[in-house]
Amino acid sequence: MDIYLIRHTQTATDPGLCYGKSDIALAASFPDEMADLHDKLPEFDDNCKVFSSPLTRCLQLAETFSDTVTTDTRLQELDFGDWEGKRFDDIEAGVLQHWTNNFVTASPPNGENFEDLYQRAGSFWQDLLASATAPCVALPPASVQSTEASAPRQSLLHCSTSCIHDSRAHAPRLRPVGEAEQVLVITHAGVIRALLARALNLPLANSFQLRIDSGSVHKLRQADDYLYVEYINL
């Protein structure tokens, strides 16, 4: 199974703004960036599966790959708590420096630390790998809501409409991906760093040495119970 971790494209924000869980719009350059990103990817099979953070900057991109996607709150960016929407320059320098030096275990006020993000992203990852070997079965229709994607269809590469948009705020387990050979996960830089750190068994403090550009692709392959990292930051 090929797994593509994809970071959203550039956002409509000024440099220096602190945002993670905040729902930030994409930049006006999105159509061009989206086309460039699609050009980096192969043609996908009809049974490919698309998962996304529910935040607009990821979901809008995810919907260019499929009419419907499976959203999962575990794929959201770090929650910066009381710092959300503030400029980093407006945060007390000593407090910000303490967090910068100890981001793995230190949390912004009423927010998450990186260990928290690592655990919830890891929960998604374990469910994804486990679901790859589970049989695909019909689920009660009351548990999900299949919805048309609201964004304009600008995709150069288009998966089938078999992917499901999950209307629940939290997904305790993923629906089986069954025989899907390709999985797309559209998410954020923090989540991608956490998942790569898990795959490579890196100390969490070292994960920020991984460069995760806007609109970048990171490919992993699960085969014979072994996980390979084929490339990062394409």
Secondary structure, DSSP 8 states (H G I E B T S, - for coil): -EEEEEE---BS--TTB--SSS---B-TTHHHHHHHHHHTS----TT-EEEE-SSHHHHHHHTTT-SS-EE-GGGS----GGGTTSBGGGS-HHHHHHHHHTTTT---TTS--HHHHHHHHHHHHHHHHHHTTS------GGG-------S----SS---TTS----SS--SS----TT-SEEEEEE-HHHHHHHHHHHHT--GGGGGGS---TT-EEEEEEETTEEEEEES--
